[in-house]
Each structure stands twice: as structure tokens, then as C-alpha cells.
């Protein structure tokens, strides 16, 4: 599988262990009691807005789209502005506000074991992982929350995908990327490399230049 090989390379690069990825996935799988994947079928044929947590997020006042997918910490800002995302794609490190009606596509990986319990605050959960899927877990693909959201919209047949605050080339990390940020912060070299990968994934998914 393409993504199994991809995640293996990511583990090697970031020095994550397979055992931790699997353990995190096991914890997530134990907390999922129902398969809500069918709810993603609402994407088909719709205009979908994918909202990242880049610095330009704070310039968003409204979003005109049939379906809104937020990436992790972007959810915190959107909800405060009265915009409730239909779907939230998250690895749990940025999200602090959990709208009740949203569908949560949650990624388990070796670096968020201590955050898996956050899913108890969510009603509609779809679990994903970076190891061979088992139990109720899925693998849609992607790397960062933003590009995974784009891939999700593509897989489920979005007619059009609009990108908001997906600031791949910014020199700063948006303050809503992590709950402990008070302001936009200068980008680190590793975050820069992650965004390069994410940008390439989105370009391939959309087959257009960014």
C-alpha cells in the first residue's frame, strides 16, 4: 500500500517507533464504539472548504461552501467566529473546542498517545492510523491535518475543493496551530519540511499548482 510505505519513511525520518504508532492506534480503536464512516458520504458532489490553521486563518470572517472541513486547531478559531465545521480532521494536538455535531476524523500516531483521551469529548468519531488498519480504524492517507483533509474530500467525491489558510509557504506558524501559542511564531526547519511534504500531497491530490 502506498501510504503504509509513506508512513514507514515518516517514522524513520521523525524517529517514531512502529510500536508507539501501533499502541496509539490500539488506544483509539478501543474508544470507538460505532463506525461513522458513512457520514462522510455527505461530501459527494459538494463544494468543500478545507480550512487550515495557517497565519491567514484570522482573516476569515465567513466561509461559503456546502461542507466545511477544519484542520485541527483551526476548529478553535472557527467556532469562536460562529462557524461550525461539518468535519474536523485532527491528530489532537491543537484542538481544544469540540462542537457536538461535527464529525471527527482522528489520527493516532506515536506522538499523541497522551492526547487520545480527547476523543471522549467527541460524539461522531472516525479513527485513522499510520499502521495497517485494524478493528474500526481506517487509513485515508496524507501527512498533516490539512492535506489529510484535502485527501478525504477528494476520496469522498467533492465536486470542488476550496483552500483556506493553507499557508504552505509562510515563514510563520499560525497561533491556532497549538493551544499554547499566543501569537504566530517563526517556522522551524522541521515544520518547513513538513509543509513542503503537505504541499506536494495537496498538489498531487488536486493536480494543480499552489
N, C-alpha and C positions, 0 to 999 in steps of 0.2 A: 504493500500500500504506500502511495506517495507520502502521506502525512506521517505514517509510522517512521519512515526513513528520515523525514524532516525533523521530527521531534527527537530522534536519536542524535542527530547532529547538534540540535539546540542544547540537549543535555550535556554533550561533550564540551560545547563552547562555554556554557554558563556553569559548568561543573555541578550540575544537578545529578542526583543518582536516580537510576531506574526504580530502586526500592522506595525512595521517597515519593516519586511520581505515582507509583502503584498504591502506596499507603494512603496518600491523599485521595486518590480515586476511590479506594475502598471505603474511606470515611464518608465521602459524598454519596456513594451508592447506598450506604446504609440509611442515609437520611431521606432518600427519595422513596415515597410510598406509592406514587402513581405516575404513569407515563403521560406527560402533557405535550408530547411532540406534535400531536395533531393540531394544536393551536397555532403552530407555525404555518399551517396551510392558508391562513388568512393573508399571507404575504402575496400569494399568487395573483399576478395581473395588476398589482397595485403599484402606486408611486411611493417609494420608500425613502425616507430621510434617515441617514446614518449620522449620528452626532458624536463626534469625538470630544476629548477633553483638552484640546489644544488652547493656546492663549486667546484665540479669536472667539472662543465659546462665549465670553462675557458680552460680546457684541450682538448676540442672538436675542431677539425680543419675541419673535414668533416663528413658527415653522409651518409651512403649508405643504402637507403631504398626507397621503392616506394612512400610512403606517410610520411611526417614529421608533427607531431603534437607537438607544443610547449606549455608549460605551462606558461602563463602569462609573467613575466619578463624575462624568458629565450628568448623570442622573441627579446628583445633588443640586446642581445649578438649575437644571430644567424644572424640577419640582418646585424649587423656590420661586421660579418665574410663572408657576401655574401651568406648566407644560408637562403632562404625564406621559412618559414613553409607553408605547404598547409592549415593547420588548426591551429588556436590558441584557446586554452581553457583558459578563463580568468575571474576573478572576479574584474578586472580593477585596482587593487591596485599596480601592478608592471609594467604593460606595458606602454611604452612611445613612442614606434615606431610602426606604423601601416601600414604594407605592403598592397598595394592596392588589390592584387589578393588573399590574404588569406581569408579563411572562419573563422569567429569569433563565437565561442560558448561562450556566455556571461552569467554569473550567476549574478542574482540580489539577494542581501540579505540585512539584516538590517544594516550592517556596511559599505555599499558602496553607499548609497543614493547620497552622494555628488560627486560621480565619474560616475554616469550613463551617464552623457552627453558626456563622452568619445566615446560612440558608434557612435556619429555623424562623427567621423573620420574614420569609418569603412563602407565598401560597402556591404559585404555579412555577415549578422548578423543572428544568431540563438539564440533566447533568452531562458534562462532557469531560474528556480526559485526554492525556497525551501518551497513554499506553493502549494496547489493544482493548477496545471497549468490551465491557462485561456487565452483567446484570442489567440495570436500566440506563447505563451510560452510553453516550453517543460520541462520535468523532466527526465533526463537520469540517475541521481543518482551520488553518490560519495561525497567527502568532500572537499579535497584540489584540486587545479587546476591539479596537476599531476595525482592523482588517478582518477579524473573525466575524464581525457584524456584517461587513460587506459580503463576505462569502456566504453567510447564512441567507441574506436577502437574495443572492444570486441562485443558490441551490433551490430555494423555495419559489422561484419563478417571478421575482419582482419585475414589473414592466419597465420601471425606471428607478435608478438609484441616485439620490442626491447626497452629496457630501457636505457636512457642516463641521467646522472646527477640526478638520483632519489636517493639522498643520505639520505635515511631514518635514518641511524644510525650515521650520522655525529654529531660532537659536535659544529658545526658552521652552521650558515645560510648563504647561498651564497649571494654575494654582488649584484647579479642581481635580488634577490627576491623583493627588494624595490628600487625605483629610488633614494632614499636619502642615500643609503648605499654606502660608498666609498671603503669598504673592507668587507671581510667575518666577521661576528660578532658572538660572543658566543651565543649559543642557549639558549633560555629562557625555563622555565619549561612548559609553556603553548604550546610553539611551539613543544617541545619534545613530549607532549601528542598528539598534532595534527598529528605529523609524525607517531606516533605509530598507530593511527587510520587509517591513509592513507596507511601505510604499510600493515595492515591487510586487507584492502579493495582490494589492488592490489594482495595480495597473494590469496585471495578468487577468484578474477576475473581470474587470470592466473592459479590458482590451482597448484602453485609451491612455493618452499621455496625461500626466498630472503635473 
